[in-house]
């Protein structure tokens, strides 16, 4: 596990170094990562709901699930996209926006970690390497 974590940290470091070399601003990168993590959250949520292991916590998106997965995903993308666009616009104008970017990023990292832990716990242990 330590080797995997070490390789992950090295890959992450290389990715950040690459993005730094092409001069992408860190708050812009965080906004892009927020969008990607939001999409992952949507996919994981649908998997857990289909498996009967979860419900959608957002009341708006929960209601949209009654109309189908497309309504859920498209609204999630639209809502996240609008929020990310606003943060992109506001990041250079407001310290609060930059704080919000970091806060939302950390929250989505925790949510994604929660989903990944759920995946690991739901795997059949017999198929894992020793």
C-alpha positions as CSV (number, residue, x, y, z in Angstrom):
1,X,0.0,0.0,0.0
2,X,2.9,2.4,0.8
3,X,4.3,1.8,-2.7
4,X,0.9,2.6,-4.3
5,X,0.6,5.8,-2.2
6,X,4.2,6.8,-3.1
7,X,3.6,6.3,-6.8
8,X,0.3,8.2,-6.5
9,X,2.0,11.1,-4.8
10,X,4.8,11.1,-7.4
11,X,2.3,11.0,-10.3
12,X,0.3,13.9,-8.7
13,X,3.5,15.9,-8.2
14,X,4.5,15.3,-11.9
15,X,1.0,16.4,-13.0
16,X,1.2,19.6,-11.0
17,X,4.7,20.2,-12.3
18,X,3.5,19.8,-15.9
19,X,0.6,22.1,-15.3
20,X,2.9,24.6,-13.7
21,X,5.2,24.4,-16.8
22,X,2.3,25.3,-19.1
23,X,1.4,28.2,-16.7
24,X,-2.1,27.2,-15.6
25,X,-3.1,29.3,-12.6
26,X,-3.7,27.2,-9.5
27,X,-7.2,28.4,-8.9
28,X,-8.1,27.7,-12.5
29,X,-6.8,24.2,-12.0
30,X,-8.8,23.7,-8.8
31,X,-11.9,24.9,-10.6
32,X,-11.3,22.3,-13.3
33,X,-10.7,19.6,-10.7
34,X,-13.9,20.6,-8.9
35,X,-15.8,20.0,-12.2
36,X,-14.2,16.6,-12.7
37,X,-14.8,15.6,-9.1
38,X,-18.4,16.6,-9.4
39,X,-18.8,14.4,-12.4
40,X,-17.2,11.5,-10.5
41,X,-19.6,12.2,-7.7
42,X,-22.5,12.0,-10.1
43,X,-21.3,8.7,-11.5
44,X,-20.6,7.1,-8.2
45,X,-23.9,8.3,-6.8
46,X,-25.8,6.7,-9.7
47,X,-23.9,3.4,-9.1
48,X,-24.8,3.4,-5.4
49,X,-28.4,4.3,-6.0
50,X,-28.8,1.6,-8.7
51,X,-27.3,-0.9,-6.2
52,X,-29.8,0.2,-3.6
53,X,-27.0,1.4,-1.3
54,X,-27.6,5.2,-1.3
55,X,-30.0,8.0,-1.9
56,X,-29.2,11.4,-3.4
57,X,-28.7,14.0,-0.6
58,X,-29.4,17.0,-2.8
59,X,-33.2,17.5,-2.8
60,X,-33.2,19.1,-6.3
61,X,-31.2,16.3,-7.8
62,X,-33.1,13.7,-5.9
63,X,-36.3,14.9,-7.4
64,X,-34.7,14.9,-10.9
65,X,-33.8,11.3,-10.5
66,X,-37.5,10.5,-10.7
67,X,-37.3,11.8,-14.3
68,X,-34.3,9.6,-15.2
69,X,-30.6,9.5,-15.1
70,X,-30.2,12.0,-18.0
71,X,-32.1,14.7,-16.1
72,X,-29.9,14.0,-13.1
73,X,-26.6,14.1,-14.9
74,X,-27.4,17.0,-17.2
75,X,-28.6,19.1,-14.3
76,X,-25.6,18.2,-12.1
77,X,-23.3,19.2,-15.0
78,X,-25.2,22.5,-15.6
79,X,-25.3,23.4,-11.9
80,X,-21.6,22.7,-11.5
81,X,-20.7,24.4,-14.7
82,X,-22.5,27.6,-13.7
83,X,-20.9,27.5,-10.3
84,X,-17.4,26.9,-11.8
85,X,-17.9,29.7,-14.3
86,X,-18.9,32.1,-11.5
87,X,-15.9,31.1,-9.5
88,X,-13.6,31.5,-12.5
89,X,-15.0,35.0,-13.0
90,X,-14.8,35.9,-9.3
91,X,-11.4,34.4,-8.4
92,X,-9.4,37.4,-9.4
93,X,-11.8,39.8,-7.8
94,X,-12.6,38.3,-4.4
95,X,-10.6,36.7,-1.6
96,X,-13.9,35.0,-0.6
97,X,-14.1,33.3,-4.0
98,X,-10.6,31.9,-3.7
99,X,-11.5,30.6,-0.3
100,X,-14.6,29.1,-1.7
101,X,-12.6,27.4,-4.4
102,X,-10.3,25.7,-1.9
103,X,-13.3,24.8,0.4
104,X,-15.3,23.2,-2.4
105,X,-12.3,21.4,-3.8
106,X,-11.5,19.9,-0.3
107,X,-15.2,18.9,0.1
108,X,-15.2,17.2,-3.3
109,X,-12.0,15.4,-2.4
110,X,-13.5,14.1,0.8
111,X,-16.7,13.0,-1.1
112,X,-14.6,11.3,-3.7
113,X,-12.6,9.6,-1.1
114,X,-15.8,8.4,0.6
115,X,-16.9,6.9,-2.7
116,X,-13.6,5.2,-3.2
117,X,-13.6,3.7,0.3
118,X,-17.1,2.5,-0.5
119,X,-15.8,0.8,-3.7
120,X,-13.0,-0.9,-1.8
121,X,-15.4,-2.2,0.8
122,X,-17.8,-3.4,-1.7
123,X,-15.2,-5.4,-3.7
124,X,-15.1,-9.1,-3.3
125,X,-12.0,-9.6,-1.1
126,X,-11.2,-12.9,-2.9
127,X,-10.3,-11.0,-6.1
128,X,-7.8,-8.7,-4.4
129,X,-4.1,-9.5,-4.6
130,X,-2.4,-10.8,-1.5
